[in-house]
Amino acid sequence: MIDEKILLTTNDILEKDFKIDARGYRPQEVDKFLDIIIQDYTEYEKLLRRYDNELKNVLQENTKLKNEIRNLKSTLSVAENNKGVTNVDILKRLGELEKIVYGEE
């Protein structure tokens, strides 16, 4: 997700060469500082991967819960539509269906 916006990798930092002139920085200090940056960058990349995986899991769970809510609403709607129907009514209907299916009249 965020990978498109990151310009440097740890390898880019590690392989960077600076030109040295007479009044430049000490290469050892630059290398030491870049090593710290690489270490931080590595940890940052690990965090990004972990958070990306967590986000995917949360989105999957969210989708699952939305589907469950949709199914429960559907079940509730059916139950509300059948408010006036009692168990006796259901048993009568089942009895009639059994007569039709089994041919007993």
Rosetta constraint file for C-alpha pairs under 8 A:
AtomPair CA 1 CA 52 HARMONIC 7.66 0.50
AtomPair CA 2 CA 6 HARMONIC 6.93 0.50
AtomPair CA 8 CA 12 HARMONIC 5.75 0.50
AtomPair CA 8 CA 13 HARMONIC 6.90 0.50
AtomPair CA 9 CA 13 HARMONIC 6.55 0.50
AtomPair CA 9 CA 41 HARMONIC 7.77 0.50
AtomPair CA 10 CA 14 HARMONIC 6.13 0.50
AtomPair CA 10 CA 38 HARMONIC 5.38 0.50
AtomPair CA 10 CA 41 HARMONIC 6.30 0.50
AtomPair CA 10 CA 42 HARMONIC 6.57 0.50
AtomPair CA 11 CA 15 HARMONIC 5.97 0.50
AtomPair CA 12 CA 16 HARMONIC 6.12 0.50
AtomPair CA 13 CA 34 HARMONIC 6.94 0.50
AtomPair CA 13 CA 38 HARMONIC 6.71 0.50
AtomPair CA 14 CA 34 HARMONIC 7.16 0.50
AtomPair CA 14 CA 35 HARMONIC 7.54 0.50
AtomPair CA 14 CA 38 HARMONIC 7.04 0.50
AtomPair CA 20 CA 24 HARMONIC 5.76 0.50
AtomPair CA 20 CA 25 HARMONIC 7.63 0.50
AtomPair CA 25 CA 29 HARMONIC 7.55 0.50
AtomPair CA 25 CA 30 HARMONIC 7.18 0.50
AtomPair CA 26 CA 30 HARMONIC 6.52 0.50
AtomPair CA 27 CA 31 HARMONIC 6.02 0.50
AtomPair CA 28 CA 32 HARMONIC 6.05 0.50
AtomPair CA 29 CA 33 HARMONIC 6.13 0.50
AtomPair CA 30 CA 34 HARMONIC 6.06 0.50
AtomPair CA 31 CA 35 HARMONIC 6.09 0.50
AtomPair CA 32 CA 36 HARMONIC 6.58 0.50
AtomPair CA 33 CA 37 HARMONIC 6.37 0.50
AtomPair CA 34 CA 38 HARMONIC 6.05 0.50
AtomPair CA 35 CA 39 HARMONIC 6.20 0.50
AtomPair CA 36 CA 40 HARMONIC 6.25 0.50
AtomPair CA 37 CA 41 HARMONIC 5.95 0.50
AtomPair CA 38 CA 42 HARMONIC 6.02 0.50
AtomPair CA 39 CA 43 HARMONIC 6.41 0.50
AtomPair CA 40 CA 44 HARMONIC 6.07 0.50
AtomPair CA 41 CA 45 HARMONIC 6.14 0.50
AtomPair CA 42 CA 46 HARMONIC 6.33 0.50
AtomPair CA 43 CA 47 HARMONIC 6.20 0.50
AtomPair CA 44 CA 48 HARMONIC 6.19 0.50
AtomPair CA 45 CA 49 HARMONIC 6.25 0.50
AtomPair CA 46 CA 50 HARMONIC 6.16 0.50
AtomPair CA 47 CA 51 HARMONIC 6.00 0.50
AtomPair CA 48 CA 52 HARMONIC 5.91 0.50
AtomPair CA 49 CA 53 HARMONIC 6.20 0.50
AtomPair CA 50 CA 54 HARMONIC 6.19 0.50
AtomPair CA 51 CA 55 HARMONIC 5.98 0.50
AtomPair CA 52 CA 56 HARMONIC 6.26 0.50
AtomPair CA 53 CA 57 HARMONIC 6.27 0.50
AtomPair CA 54 CA 58 HARMONIC 6.13 0.50
AtomPair CA 55 CA 59 HARMONIC 6.07 0.50
AtomPair CA 56 CA 60 HARMONIC 6.18 0.50
AtomPair CA 57 CA 61 HARMONIC 6.16 0.50
AtomPair CA 58 CA 62 HARMONIC 5.98 0.50
AtomPair CA 59 CA 63 HARMONIC 6.17 0.50
AtomPair CA 60 CA 64 HARMONIC 6.19 0.50
AtomPair CA 61 CA 65 HARMONIC 6.09 0.50
AtomPair CA 62 CA 66 HARMONIC 6.10 0.50
AtomPair CA 63 CA 67 HARMONIC 6.25 0.50
AtomPair CA 64 CA 68 HARMONIC 6.26 0.50
AtomPair CA 65 CA 69 HARMONIC 6.11 0.50
AtomPair CA 66 CA 70 HARMONIC 6.14 0.50
AtomPair CA 67 CA 71 HARMONIC 6.20 0.50
AtomPair CA 68 CA 72 HARMONIC 6.12 0.50
AtomPair CA 69 CA 73 HARMONIC 6.04 0.50
AtomPair CA 70 CA 74 HARMONIC 6.22 0.50
AtomPair CA 71 CA 75 HARMONIC 6.18 0.50
AtomPair CA 72 CA 76 HARMONIC 6.01 0.50
AtomPair CA 73 CA 77 HARMONIC 6.00 0.50
AtomPair CA 74 CA 78 HARMONIC 6.28 0.50
AtomPair CA 75 CA 79 HARMONIC 6.16 0.50
AtomPair CA 76 CA 80 HARMONIC 6.04 0.50
AtomPair CA 77 CA 81 HARMONIC 6.18 0.50
AtomPair CA 78 CA 82 HARMONIC 6.31 0.50
AtomPair CA 79 CA 83 HARMONIC 6.33 0.50
AtomPair CA 85 CA 89 HARMONIC 6.04 0.50
AtomPair CA 85 CA 90 HARMONIC 7.14 0.50
AtomPair CA 86 CA 90 HARMONIC 6.46 0.50
AtomPair CA 87 CA 91 HARMONIC 6.11 0.50
AtomPair CA 88 CA 92 HARMONIC 6.18 0.50
AtomPair CA 89 CA 93 HARMONIC 6.27 0.50
AtomPair CA 90 CA 94 HARMONIC 6.16 0.50
AtomPair CA 91 CA 95 HARMONIC 6.07 0.50
AtomPair CA 92 CA 96 HARMONIC 6.24 0.50
AtomPair CA 93 CA 97 HARMONIC 6.16 0.50
AtomPair CA 94 CA 98 HARMONIC 6.10 0.50
AtomPair CA 95 CA 99 HARMONIC 6.32 0.50
AtomPair CA 96 CA 100 HARMONIC 6.38 0.50
AtomPair CA 97 CA 101 HARMONIC 6.02 0.50
AtomPair CA 98 CA 102 HARMONIC 5.75 0.50
AtomPair CA 98 CA 103 HARMONIC 7.79 0.50
AtomPair CA 98 CA 104 HARMONIC 7.76 0.50
AtomPair CA 99 CA 103 HARMONIC 5.37 0.50
AtomPair CA 99 CA 104 HARMONIC 4.66 0.50
AtomPair CA 99 CA 105 HARMONIC 5.95 0.50
AtomPair CA 100 CA 104 HARMONIC 6.76 0.50
AtomPair CA 100 CA 105 HARMONIC 7.67 0.50
